[in-house]
Structure formats: C-alpha cells, structure tokens
Amino acid sequence: MSSTRGPLDSCPAELCDRIFELACTDAGYTGRSLSLVSKYVNQTSKRYMLQCIALHGVDKIVAFVGVLERTSKELRRVRHLFI
C-alpha cells in the first residue's frame, strides 16, 4: 500500500462508504482492488468487500465458507450471492 495520501484519503468516511457500497457490486474485483489503494481506503471499504459474491463450483463454495468463518461478524455483509 502506498504511503502517500490520495484524494479519497481526505474524503469524509460517510461519502466513501456510499461510493464503496455502490462500487462493490462486481463479484469481488473492486473490493479487492480498493483494499490496495491506501490504508484509509482499505479500512473504509472493508465492510463492502463481501457485499457481492459469485462462486463457481463446490471448491469455491467450501473456500468461501472458510473466508466467512475467518471474517468478523460486522464485516460479513453479503447482499448478493451468485452460485
């Protein structure tokens, strides 16, 4: 993660929350990408990383169960699950 501050780092958390909620609707790619932007964006976007999930096959489903078990309850906000 970069140590320089970007435009989102000075954006109010409430506004970032709304942006990340709307952006993280693509089966996980955007959530993973946001986690690499900066420490602030990583922390602010965590609650939306599992919002929209697409799983293909039994192996992926079993692996996702493991992810859910390792994720704190407040971050387990799956809204859309495609199997």
NORPE-V990971 format. One record per backbone hydrogen bond with DSSP energy under -0.5 kcal/mol. CO is the residue of the C=O (numbers start at 1). NH is the residue of the N-H. E is the energy in kcal/mol with one decimal. If there is no record, write none. Layout:
co: {CO CO}
nh: {NH NH}
e: {E E}
This chain:
co: {6 6 7 8 12 12 13 14 15 16 17 18 19 20 23 26 27 28 29 30 31 33 34 34 37 38 39 40 41 42 45 45 46 48 51 51 53 55 57 58 59 60 61 62 63 64 65 66 67 68 72 72 73 75 76 77 80 81 82}
nh: {9 10 10 11 15 16 17 18 19 20 21 22 23 24 25 29 54 32 33 34 35 36 37 38 2 42 43 44 45 46 48 49 49 51 79 80 82 57 61 62 63 64 65 66 67 68 69 70 71 71 75 76 76 77 78 79 53 83 55}
e: {-0.9 -0.6 -0.9 -1.0 -0.6 -2.3 -2.8 -1.6 -2.3 -3.1 -2.4 -2.0 -2.1 -2.4 -1.9 -0.8 -0.5 -2.3 -2.3 -3.0 -1.5 -1.5 -1.5 -0.6 -0.6 -2.6 -2.6 -2.7 -2.4 -1.0 -2.2 -0.5 -1.3 -1.4 -2.5 -2.5 -3.2 -0.6 -1.7 -2.7 -2.3 -2.3 -1.9 -1.5 -1.8 -2.7 -2.3 -1.6 -0.8 -0.7 -1.6 -0.5 -1.3 -1.6 -0.5 -0.6 -3.0 -0.5 -3.4}
